Amino acid sequence: MKELLISLLVVAWLCGTAAAAANQAQGNANTKVKKTKTVAIKEEKGVLVLKKTNFDQALRQHKQLLVNFHAPLSGDSQSLSIEFTKAAEQLKAESFKVHLGVIDVSSEKDLAKELNVTGFASLRLYISGDKQNPVICPVVETASSIITWLKRRSGDRAELIKDLAQAESFITVEDVVIVGFYKDLEKVVLFKVSTKSEVYEASSDASKEDLVQFIRVRQMDLVTEYTGMTSAKILSSVITNHLVLFANKSEENFGEDYEVFKNAANAFIGKVLFVLIDTNEHKNGRILEYFQVRAVETPIVRMVNLTDNVQYQMQSEEVTSDKVTAFCQIYLDRKAKPKLQSEPIPKDWDKHPVKELVGSNFEKVSFNEERNVFIMFYSPWSKACRALFELWEKLGKVYEKHESVVIARIDATANDIKILLMQRYPALMFFPSVYSEKAVPYFGDKTIEALVEFVENQVELAKDEKAKEEKERKKYIEAQKEMEKKEKEEL
């Protein structure tokens, strides 16, 4: 048992420290073996320039390799790279045993994908050639902090705590620390800043893998907010099922939504990672664009699996503990329906007064110079949307036999639509019969009279605009013909 506990402590310390160098096998000098010529890896200012063609070679040659995944277009990544180079030059001058390398993810996309790198700026420490289990470096901003982090992980793999004062000092150094208790206690305790400690009971059949899994799961908060400081941890988590709450932290009801979301998380520790994304934070613009989430429609809850990037949306306007719990369980039971780019086109989509659009036929119908199309973008579980369905059917019947007006609707939650909508669902947009792709939002009264008046006005405006476009098109065609004529004469 003693040997097992010692083994467990050693593995635990790997979450915050670099492993000792592995013995490098040397060939027998007397044995005749055909050797492959090794090309030296290019180095710039003490930093190895790594690519897919030499990354494995670098791992073989350097027992500890800190890699900077550099994105040239990222301001944060540019700043980190400057400090990273300073750290490399200083460490090289000290003959420090850890080597530093950089990978340009814009040109080495296949390598970044292979290594599951999705967040930038990102530093990872590869130990003893282990390509699959790097140590994630927390967000650092200066060369000195990079050096400090590395040196802490290159000393003794475990620190012997002799008294309470030393223990208190030790557990406040990092966000997460692991302590093994021996003799009287056969357990390992995980301490986290600002949260309760958690205990791993070491049984006689406990394994290293069990302890590593315990640490990797418990080092994350019950709900982890997505920020520059946490993005690398979230994206490299051993838990691939992520339940994401998109919410505006400045909204009055945010506190209540967050608490019920957090309460639901307890039941799914180790199965689902609960994540918060603040839609009011401008730095989150790109990730909101990736998920195609509009700030005006929050709060919403989505499940995403990092291995396949398929999204599932919780079908509810309200965030409650019961609904979040039920949604998680349905997903884990593999009964949840994924959010698709497009639903299948219904066979009778154009046979009724209100045409049913989906992602795959949306642009073809809406951007049509022969038809004026008035579309309702709706959410099927929205009370406000359902309340408008009857009125929309009436409007559809008014224009059912009209030559140039089409009334349609589309479930915006089930189909990806490449159009900017600035209002909550139901969102009403008029697409005029012009050559340019144009959309006019409707903010007026929800009455049949107001809607008909709006449509008639837009139809007349579309006629005038199309006439102007045709004149411009005619001028352009004539100018092109005149130019071609001159070119022929010159020949």
C-alpha positions in Angstrom: 0.0 0.0 0.0 2.9 2.3 0.8 4.4 1.8 -2.6 1.0 2.5 -4.2 0.6 5.8 -2.3 4.1 6.9 -3.2 3.3 6.2 -6.9 0.0 8.1 -6.6 1.8 11.2 -5.2 4.3 11.2 -8.0 1.6 11.1 -10.6 -0.4 13.8 -8.8 2.5 16.2 -8.9 2.7 15.8 -12.7 -0.3 18.2 -12.9 1.9 21.1 -11.8 5.4 19.9 -12.5 7.6 18.6 -15.3 8.6 15.0 -15.2 12.2 13.9 -14.7 14.1 13.2 -17.9 13.8 9.7 -19.2 16.9 7.7 -20.0 17.8 8.0 -23.7 18.7 4.6 -25.2 22.1 4.5 -26.9 23.0 2.1 -29.6 25.8 -0.3 -29.3 28.8 1.3 -30.9 30.0 -2.1 -32.1 26.7 -2.8 -33.9 26.5 -1.8 -37.5 23.2 0.1 -37.9 22.2 2.2 -40.8 21.7 5.8 -39.4 19.3 8.3 -40.7 20.7 11.8 -41.2 19.1 14.2 -38.8 18.6 17.8 -40.0 19.2 20.4 -37.4 16.0 22.3 -36.4 16.2 26.0 -37.2 16.5 28.3 -34.2 15.7 32.0 -33.9 16.8 33.9 -30.8 16.9 30.8 -28.7 13.5 29.5 -30.0 13.2 26.4 -32.1 11.0 26.9 -35.2 8.8 23.8 -35.1 6.7 22.4 -38.0 4.9 19.1 -38.7 8.0 17.8 -40.4 10.3 18.3 -37.3 8.0 18.3 -34.3 8.5 14.6 -33.5 12.2 15.0 -33.9 12.2 17.9 -31.4 10.3 15.8 -28.9 12.9 13.0 -29.3 15.8 15.4 -28.9 14.6 17.5 -26.0 13.2 15.8 -22.9 11.4 19.0 -21.8 10.0 21.2 -24.6 7.9 24.3 -23.9 5.9 25.2 -27.1 4.3 28.5 -27.9 1.4 28.1 -30.3 1.6 31.4 -32.1 -1.3 33.0 -34.1 0.2 36.0 -36.1 -3.1 37.8 -36.3 -3.8 37.7 -32.6 -2.7 40.7 -30.5 -2.4 38.6 -27.3 -0.3 36.0 -29.2 2.0 38.7 -30.6 2.6 40.1 -27.1 3.2 36.7 -25.6 5.7 35.8 -28.4 7.8 38.8 -27.6 8.1 37.8 -23.9 8.5 34.1 -24.9 11.6 35.1 -27.0 13.1 37.1 -24.1 12.6 34.1 -21.8 14.3 31.8 -24.3 17.3 34.0 -24.7 17.7 34.3 -20.9 17.3 30.5 -20.3 19.8 29.7 -23.0 22.3 32.0 -21.4 21.8 30.1 -18.2 22.1 26.8 -20.0 18.7 25.8 -18.6 17.7 22.3 -19.4 14.2 23.1 -20.9 14.1 24.1 -24.5 11.6 26.5 -26.0 9.9 26.2 -29.4 7.3 28.0 -31.5 4.6 26.7 -33.9 2.9 29.2 -36.3 -0.7 27.8 -36.2 -1.6 29.9 -39.3 0.7 27.8 -41.5 0.8 24.6 -39.4 -3.0 24.0 -39.2 -2.7 20.2 -39.6 -0.2 20.0 -36.7 -2.4 22.3 -34.5 -5.4 20.1 -35.2 -3.4 16.9 -34.5 -2.4 18.4 -31.1 -5.9 19.6 -30.4 -4.8 23.2 -30.1 -7.8 25.6 -30.4 -7.0 28.5 -28.1 -4.4 31.2 -28.5 -2.1 32.4 -27.0 -1.2 29.0 -25.7 1.9 27.5 -24.0 2.3 23.7 -23.5 5.1 21.8 -21.9 5.9 18.4 -23.5 7.8 16.0 -21.2 9.8 13.0 -22.2 8.4 12.9 -25.8 4.8 12.5 -24.5 2.9 14.1 -27.4 -0.6 13.4 -26.0 -0.4 14.7 -22.4 1.4 18.1 -22.3 1.3 20.3 -19.2 -0.8 23.3 -19.9 0.9 26.6 -18.9 -1.5 29.1 -17.3 -1.8 32.5 -18.9 1.4 34.4 -18.4 2.3 37.9 -19.6 6.0 38.4 -19.0 9.3 36.6 -19.7 10.0 36.4 -15.9 6.6 34.7 -15.2 7.4 32.1 -18.0 10.8 31.5 -16.4 9.4 31.2 -12.9 6.7 28.8 -14.0 9.3 26.6 -15.8 11.8 26.6 -12.9 9.2 25.5 -10.4 8.4 22.5 -12.6 12.0 21.6 -13.1 13.0 21.2 -9.4 12.0 18.4 -7.0 8.9 16.6 -8.1 7.4 16.7 -4.6 7.9 19.1 -1.6 8.0 17.6 1.9 5.7 19.6 4.1 6.9 19.7 7.7 4.6 22.1 9.5 1.3 24.0 9.3 3.0 27.3 8.2 4.7 25.6 5.3 1.4 23.9 4.3 -0.5 27.2 4.3 2.2 28.8 2.2 2.3 25.8 -0.2 -1.4 25.6 -0.9 -1.7 29.3 -1.8 1.1 29.3 -4.5 -1.1 27.9 -7.3 -4.8 27.8 -8.2 -4.7 24.0 -7.7 -2.2 22.0 -5.5 -2.1 18.3 -4.6 -1.1 17.0 -1.2 -0.6 13.4 -0.2 -1.1 12.4 3.4 0.8 9.3 4.7 1.1 7.1 7.7 -2.0 8.0 9.6 -4.0 9.1 6.5 -4.1 7.1 3.3 -5.6 9.8 1.0 -4.7 12.6 -1.4 -6.3 16.0 -0.9 -6.8 18.5 -3.7 -6.8 22.2 -2.6 -8.3 24.9 -4.8 -8.2 28.6 -4.2 -11.5 30.1 -2.9 -13.2 26.7 -2.9 -13.5 23.7 -0.7 -10.8 21.0 -0.7 -11.7 17.6 -2.1 -10.4 14.2 -0.9 -9.4 11.2 -2.9 -9.6 8.1 -0.8 -6.8 5.7 -1.9 -8.1 2.1 -1.7 -6.0 -1.0 -2.1 -6.9 -1.4 -5.8 -6.4 2.3 -6.6 -4.4 3.1 -9.8 -2.4 6.1 -11.1 -5.0 6.6 -13.8 -7.8 6.9 -11.2 -5.9 9.6 -9.3 -5.0 11.5 -12.5 -8.6 11.4 -13.6 -9.7 12.7 -10.2 -7.3 15.6 -10.3 -8.1 16.6 -13.9 -11.8 16.7 -13.3 -11.7 18.5 -9.9 -9.2 21.1 -10.9 -12.0 22.9 -12.8 -14.6 25.0 -11.0 -18.2 23.7 -10.8 -19.0 26.4 -13.5 -15.9 27.8 -15.3 -16.3 31.1 -17.0 -14.6 31.3 -20.5 -11.9 33.9 -20.4 -8.4 34.4 -21.7 -7.1 32.8 -18.4 -9.3 29.7 -18.6 -9.7 29.0 -22.3 -6.7 26.6 -22.5 -7.9 24.6 -19.5 -11.5 24.4 -20.9 -10.4 23.3 -24.4 -7.9 20.8 -23.1 -10.2 19.3 -20.4 -10.5 15.5 -20.2 -14.3 16.1 -20.1 -15.4 16.6 -23.8 -19.1 17.2 -23.1 -19.4 20.9 -22.4 -22.7 22.5 -21.4 -22.5 26.2 -22.1 -24.6 29.0 -20.6 -24.6 32.1 -22.9 -25.7 35.0 -20.7 -25.2 38.7 -20.2 -23.7 39.2 -16.8 -24.9 42.7 -16.6 -28.6 41.7 -16.9 -30.8 41.9 -13.8 -31.7 38.2 -13.9 -28.2 36.9 -14.5 -27.6 36.0 -10.8 -30.7 33.8 -10.6 -29.9 32.0 -13.9 -26.3 31.4 -12.9 -27.3 29.9 -9.6 -29.7 27.4 -11.0 -27.2 26.5 -13.7 -24.5 25.9 -11.1 -26.9 23.9 -8.9 -27.5 21.5 -11.8 -23.7 21.0 -12.3 -23.2 18.9 -9.1 -25.0 15.9 -10.5 -22.8 15.7 -13.6 -19.2 16.2 -12.2 -16.9 14.1 -14.4 -19.5 13.7 -17.1 -20.2 17.3 -18.2 -18.2 20.4 -17.9 -20.4 23.5 -17.1 -19.1 26.7 -18.9 -20.3 30.3 -18.8 -19.8 32.7 -21.7 -20.5 36.4 -21.0 -22.3 37.8 -24.1 -21.6 41.3 -22.9 -17.8 40.8 -23.0 -16.5 42.2 -26.3 -13.5 39.8 -26.2 -16.0 36.9 -26.6 -17.2 38.2 -30.0 -15.4 35.5 -32.0 -16.7 32.6 -30.0 -20.2 34.0 -30.1 -19.8 34.2 -33.9 -18.5 30.6 -34.0 -21.6 29.3 -32.1 -23.8 31.7 -34.0 -25.3 33.1 -30.8 -26.9 36.6 -30.8 -26.7 38.6 -27.6 -30.3 39.6 -27.8 -31.6 36.0 -27.6 -29.7 35.1 -24.4 -29.8 33.4 -21.9 -29.6 30.2 -23.9 -28.0 26.8 -23.0 -26.2 24.6 -25.5 -24.3 21.3 -25.3 -21.3 20.8 -27.5 -18.9 17.8 -27.7 -15.3 18.7 -28.5 -14.7 15.5 -30.4 -17.3 16.1 -33.1 -18.3 19.8 -32.6 -22.0 18.9 -32.8 -24.2 21.3 -30.9 -27.4 20.6 -29.1 -29.7 23.4 -27.8 -31.9 23.3 -24.7 -35.4 23.9 -25.9 -36.6 26.4 -23.3 -36.9 30.2 -22.9 -36.2 29.8 -19.2 -33.1 28.5 -17.4 -34.2 26.3 -14.5 -32.3 23.7 -12.5 -34.9 21.0 -13.5 -34.7 21.9 -17.2 -30.9 22.0 -17.3 -30.7 18.6 -15.4 -33.2 17.0 -17.8 -31.4 18.3 -20.8 -28.1 17.0 -19.6 -29.6 13.6 -18.9 -31.3 13.4 -22.3 -28.0 14.2 -24.0 -26.1 11.6 -22.0 -28.8 9.1 -22.9 -28.1 10.0 -26.5 -31.7 11.1 -27.1 -31.0 14.8 -27.7 -31.5 16.1 -31.3 -28.5 18.0 -32.7 -28.7 21.5 -34.0 -28.3 21.1 -37.7 -27.2 23.6 -40.4 -30.5 22.9 -42.1 -33.6 20.8 -41.5 -34.8 18.7 -44.4 -36.9 20.6 -46.9 -40.6 19.6 -46.3 -42.2 18.1 -49.4 -45.1 20.6 -49.2 -43.0 23.6 -48.1 -44.6 25.9 -50.7 -48.1 24.5 -50.8 -49.6 26.6 -48.0 -50.3 30.3 -47.5 -47.2 30.5 -45.3 -44.1 28.9 -46.9 -41.9 26.8 -44.7 -38.2 27.6 -45.2 -35.1 25.8 -43.9 -31.4 26.6 -44.1 -30.8 24.9 -47.5 -33.5 26.9 -49.4 -33.5 30.1 -47.4 -31.2 32.2 -49.6 -32.7 30.9 -52.8 -36.2 32.0 -51.7 -35.4 35.2 -49.8 -32.9 36.8 -52.2 -35.0 36.6 -55.4 -35.3 39.6 -57.7 -38.7 38.3 -58.9 -40.3 38.0 -55.5 -40.8 40.2 -52.4 -40.5 37.9 -49.4 -41.7 38.7 -45.9 -40.2 36.2 -43.4 -40.8 35.5 -39.7 -37.8 34.1 -37.9 -39.1 32.2 -34.9 -38.2 29.9 -32.0 -40.7 27.0 -31.5 -40.6 27.2 -27.7 -41.1 31.0 -27.6 -44.5 32.1 -26.3 -44.2 35.4 -28.2 -43.5 33.5 -31.4 -46.4 31.0 -31.0 -48.7 33.9 -30.3 -47.9 35.4 -33.7 -48.5 32.2 -35.7 -52.2 32.8 -36.2 -51.7 36.4 -37.4 -49.0 35.3 -39.8 -51.3 32.7 -41.3 -53.9 35.5 -41.9 -51.2 37.6 -43.6 -50.2 34.5 -45.7 -53.8 34.1 -46.9 -54.0 37.8 -47.9 -51.0 37.3 -50.3 -51.6 33.6 -51.1 -52.3 34.4 -54.8 -50.2 37.5 -55.2 -47.8 37.4 -58.1 -44.8 39.0 -56.4 -45.3 38.6 -52.6 -44.4 35.6 -50.6 -45.1 35.2 -46.8 -42.8 32.7 -45.1 -41.4 31.6 -41.8 -38.3 29.7 -40.6 -37.2 28.0 -37.3 -34.1 30.1 -36.6 -33.0 27.7 -33.8 -32.9 24.6 -36.0 -31.3 26.2 -39.1 -28.1 28.2 -39.5 -28.8 31.5 -41.2 -26.1 33.8 -42.5 -27.9 37.0 -41.7 -27.6 39.6 -39.0 -30.8 39.8 -36.8 -30.8 42.6 -34.3 -34.1 41.8 -32.5 -35.3 38.9 -30.4 -37.6 36.2 -31.9 -40.0 36.6 -33.5 -37.9 38.7 -35.9 -39.7 40.0 -39.0 -37.7 40.8 -42.1 -38.8 41.9 -45.6 -36.6 40.9 -48.6 -37.5 43.2 -51.6 -37.4 42.0 -55.2 -34.3 43.8 -56.2 -31.0 42.7 -57.6 -28.9 43.6 -54.5 -29.2 41.4 -51.4 -31.2 43.6 -49.1 -33.3 43.0 -45.9 -35.7 45.5 -44.2 -36.6 44.8 -40.5 -40.1 45.4 -39.3 -40.7 47.0 -35.9 -44.3 48.1 -36.2 -47.6 46.9 -34.6 -48.5 43.3 -34.7 -51.9 43.8 -36.5 -53.0 42.6 -39.9 -53.6 46.2 -41.0 -50.1 47.4 -40.0 -48.5 44.4 -41.6 -50.4 44.8 -44.9 -49.6 48.5 -45.0 -45.9 47.8 -44.5 -45.8 45.1 -47.2 -47.6 47.4 -49.8 -45.2 50.3 -49.0 -42.1 48.0 -49.4 -43.4 46.6 -52.7 -43.7 50.1 -54.2 -40.2 51.0 -52.9 -38.8 47.8 -54.4 -40.3 48.7 -57.8 -38.6 52.1 -57.8 -35.3 50.7 -56.6 -35.3 47.9 -59.1 -36.0 50.4 -61.9 -33.0 52.4 -60.8 -30.9 49.2 -60.7 -31.9 48.2 -64.2 -30.9 51.6 -65.5 -27.5 51.2 -63.9 -27.2 47.7 -65.3 -28.0 49.0 -68.7 -25.4 51.7 -68.5 -22.8 49.2 -67.4 -23.6 46.8 -70.2 -23.4 49.6 -72.8 -20.1 50.8 -71.4 -18.7 47.3 -71.5 -19.8 46.9 -75.2 -18.2 50.3 -76.0 -15.0 49.2 -74.4 -14.9 45.9 -76.3 -15.6 47.8 -79.5 -12.6 50.2 -78.9 -10.3 47.2 -78.1 -11.3 45.5 -81.4 -10.6 48.8 -83.4 -7.2 49.1 -81.8 -6.3 45.6 -82.9 
